Amino acid sequence: MSQTSKVRVAVIVDLVGSRRHADRAWVHATLMEALRRVNEEIEFDQPLEPTLGDECQARYLSVESAVRATLALRLVLPDELDCRAGIGVGEVEELGRTRYGPLQDGPGWWAARDAIVEAKSREGERDRTLRTWYQVSERLTGSALDEHPPAAMVNAFLLARDEIVSQMSGRSRRLLRHLLSGASQVEMALAEGISSSAVSQNLRRSGAFAVLSSQDQFTSWFGGSVADQAGEQEDRG
């Protein structure tokens, strides 16, 4: 790689089943709004933006941010749309821009491409609820490799997280998003037009608290905490 290359966390996203929608203009507008919201919420090295077809790319400084972004995008998309993502760690080289978006190359992007292919492949087998996969470039060695979590650990987390989220209703996903952003149960109830007790029951039954806790444990590997940001939701209800 050239001197302009750097180790980054690359993300490639693809909409699931979007071509079945007759209103392609709606799909595009909805995706653009979802990308905007995720970019406002999560710090990036390169923002999530569309490239070719229904594919999008982004680049982050940490695996934690990339993992959060892939979940955030699923949660802001409406019920009619879903997405899969490949997360790759390795060197990335910026080659410029084309009419279809940024032109980049390098082991980091190759790892992300392999990861999204693996995610799609697993969907057709026994991991039907999986939407995200993580891969570290084989070229990453030494201290650069040690700075990033191992693939086995991250993918174990992603398998469990995606299993829960994939089985959530639209309302449950919205409530999970509120939960992760730190909203109180009273605020969630007002947003959904339901009672606080209904919010509490939904969060418990849907597995939202499990997603919050697992995300917090995952984030603690990087020295942070999602729960610190979200607060004690049950007490605030």
C-alpha positions in Angstrom: 0.0 0.0 0.0 1.1 3.6 -0.5 2.1 6.1 2.2 -1.4 7.5 2.2 -2.9 4.2 3.4 -4.0 3.8 7.0 -5.6 1.2 9.2 -9.3 1.8 9.4 -12.6 0.0 10.0 -14.4 -0.2 6.7 -18.2 -0.9 6.4 -20.1 -2.0 3.4 -23.9 -2.0 3.6 -26.5 -3.5 1.3 -30.3 -3.3 1.5 -32.0 -6.6 1.8 -34.7 -7.4 -0.7 -35.1 -3.7 -1.8 -35.5 -4.5 -5.4 -38.8 -6.1 -4.7 -40.2 -2.6 -3.9 -42.0 -1.0 -6.9 -41.4 2.5 -5.6 -37.6 2.9 -6.0 -37.8 6.6 -5.4 -39.2 6.0 -2.0 -36.5 3.4 -1.2 -33.8 5.8 -2.2 -35.2 8.7 -0.2 -35.8 6.6 2.8 -32.3 5.2 2.7 -30.8 8.7 2.4 -32.7 9.9 5.4 -31.6 6.9 7.4 -28.0 7.4 6.5 -28.2 11.1 7.5 -29.6 10.1 10.9 -26.9 7.5 11.6 -24.1 9.9 10.5 -25.5 12.6 12.9 -25.4 10.1 15.7 -22.2 8.2 15.3 -18.7 9.6 14.7 -17.1 8.5 11.5 -13.9 8.8 9.5 -15.9 8.7 6.3 -19.7 9.1 6.5 -22.2 6.4 5.4 -23.0 7.2 1.8 -24.4 5.4 -1.2 -22.2 4.1 -4.0 -23.7 1.7 -6.6 -27.3 0.4 -6.5 -28.5 -0.2 -3.0 -24.9 -0.4 -1.6 -23.4 2.1 0.9 -19.9 2.5 2.4 -18.5 4.1 5.5 -15.2 4.2 7.4 -14.8 4.4 11.2 -11.9 4.8 13.6 -13.0 1.9 15.8 -14.8 -1.4 15.6 -17.1 -0.2 18.4 -18.3 2.7 16.3 -18.8 0.5 13.2 -20.8 -2.1 15.2 -23.0 0.6 16.7 -23.6 2.1 13.2 -24.7 -1.1 11.7 -27.3 -1.6 14.5 -28.4 2.1 14.3 -29.1 1.8 10.6 -31.3 -1.2 11.0 -33.2 0.5 13.8 -33.9 3.7 11.8 -35.0 1.9 8.6 -38.8 1.4 8.4 -40.4 -2.0 8.7 -40.4 -2.5 4.9 -36.6 -2.3 4.7 -33.6 -4.0 6.3 -29.9 -4.2 5.6 -26.9 -6.4 6.0 -23.4 -5.2 6.6 -19.8 -6.3 6.4 -17.2 -4.8 8.7 -13.5 -5.1 7.8 -10.3 -4.0 9.5 -7.2 -3.3 7.6 -5.3 -0.7 5.7 -7.3 1.6 3.4 -6.2 3.8 0.6 -8.2 6.7 -0.8 -8.0 6.8 -4.6 -10.4 9.7 -5.1 -14.1 10.0 -6.0 -16.3 8.9 -8.8 -19.9 9.9 -9.7 -20.9 6.9 -7.6 -19.1 8.0 -4.5 -15.6 7.5 -2.9 -13.1 5.3 -4.6 -11.1 3.3 -2.1 -9.0 0.2 -2.0 -6.9 -1.9 0.3 -7.1 -4.9 2.7 -9.6 -3.1 4.9 -12.1 -2.9 2.1 -11.4 -6.4 0.9 -12.1 -7.7 4.4 -15.4 -5.8 4.5 -16.4 -7.2 1.2 -15.6 -10.7 2.3 -17.5 -10.1 5.5 -20.7 -9.0 3.8 -20.5 -11.9 1.4 -20.1 -14.2 4.4 -23.1 -12.6 6.1 -25.3 -13.1 3.0 -24.1 -16.7 2.6 -24.9 -17.5 6.2 -28.4 -16.1 5.9 -29.2 -18.8 3.4 -28.1 -21.5 5.8 -28.8 -21.9 9.5 -28.1 -18.2 10.5 -31.2 -16.8 8.8 -31.4 -13.8 11.2 -27.8 -12.8 10.8 -27.3 -9.4 9.1 -23.7 -8.4 10.1 -20.3 -10.0 9.9 -16.8 -8.9 10.9 -13.4 -9.8 9.4 -9.8 -8.7 10.1 -7.4 -8.5 7.2 -4.9 -11.3 7.2 -2.3 -8.6 6.4 -2.8 -6.9 9.7 -0.1 -8.0 12.1 1.7 -6.9 15.3 0.5 -4.0 17.4 -2.0 -3.0 14.7 -3.7 -6.4 15.0 -3.7 -6.3 18.8 -5.5 -3.0 18.8 -8.7 -4.6 17.4 -10.9 -7.3 18.9 -10.7 -10.8 17.5 -13.2 -11.9 14.8 -14.5 -14.8 16.9 -15.5 -12.5 19.8 -17.1 -9.9 17.6 -19.0 -12.3 15.4 -20.3 -14.2 18.5 -21.8 -10.9 19.7 -23.2 -10.1 16.3 -24.9 -13.5 15.9 -26.7 -13.0 19.2 -27.5 -9.3 18.6 -28.9 -9.9 15.2 -31.0 -12.9 16.3 -32.8 -10.6 18.8 -33.2 -7.6 16.5 -34.3 -9.6 13.5 -37.3 -11.0 15.4 -38.4 -7.6 16.8 -41.5 -5.8 15.6 -41.3 -2.3 14.2 -42.4 -0.9 17.5 -39.9 -2.9 19.4 -37.1 -1.7 17.2 -38.1 1.9 17.7 -38.2 1.4 21.4 -34.7 -0.2 21.3 -33.5 2.8 19.5 -34.9 5.1 22.1 -33.4 2.9 24.8 -29.9 3.1 23.3 -30.2 6.9 22.9 -31.0 7.3 26.6 -34.7 8.2 26.4 -36.8 7.5 29.5 -39.7 5.1 29.4 -42.1 8.1 29.8 -40.5 9.7 26.7 -40.8 6.4 24.8 -44.5 6.1 25.8 -45.2 9.6 24.5 -43.4 8.9 21.3 -45.4 5.7 20.7 -48.7 6.8 22.1 -48.8 3.9 24.6 -48.5 3.6 28.4 -45.3 3.4 30.3 -46.2 0.0 31.5 -46.7 -1.2 27.9 -43.2 0.2 27.1 -41.7 -1.7 30.0 -43.4 -4.9 29.0 -42.3 -4.5 25.4 -38.7 -3.8 26.3 -38.5 -6.9 28.5 -40.3 -9.3 26.1 -38.5 -8.1 22.9 -35.0 -8.6 24.3 -34.2 -4.9 24.2 -32.6 -4.9 27.6 -30.4 -7.8 26.6 -29.2 -5.9 23.5 -28.4 -2.8 25.7 -26.5 -4.9 28.2 -24.6 -6.9 25.6 -23.7 -3.7 23.7 -22.5 -2.2 27.0 -20.3 -5.3 27.7 -19.0 -5.1 24.1 -18.3 -1.4 24.4 -16.4 -1.9 27.7 -13.7 -3.7 25.8 -13.0 -0.2 24.3 -13.2 1.6 27.6 -16.7 3.0 27.2 -20.3 2.2 28.2 -23.6 2.4 26.4 -25.4 2.1 29.7 -23.7 5.1 31.1 -25.2 7.1 28.2 -28.6 5.5 28.3 -29.0 5.6 32.1 -31.0 3.2 34.2 -34.0 3.0 32.0 -36.2 1.0 34.3 -35.8 3.4 37.2 -36.5 6.4 35.0 -39.8 4.9 33.7 
